[in-house]
């Protein structure tokens, strides 16, 4: 009978698949790209707040935006 794969094994396998190594222009070392969600708060003319959220890739070493 085959060994059952645990959820942790599946998560580790999928996490390793998406690691993208690039060279950071500021530090010059190889680093991973990570996905983050940026939420900006904008005050409208009425005085209420509007939230703009976007996903972007950043360098793991410096957290500066990735520009392809």
Beta strands, then each sheet from edge to edge (+ up, - down):
strand 1: 21-23
strand 2: 30-43
strand 3: 49-59
sheet 1: 1+ 2- 3+
end
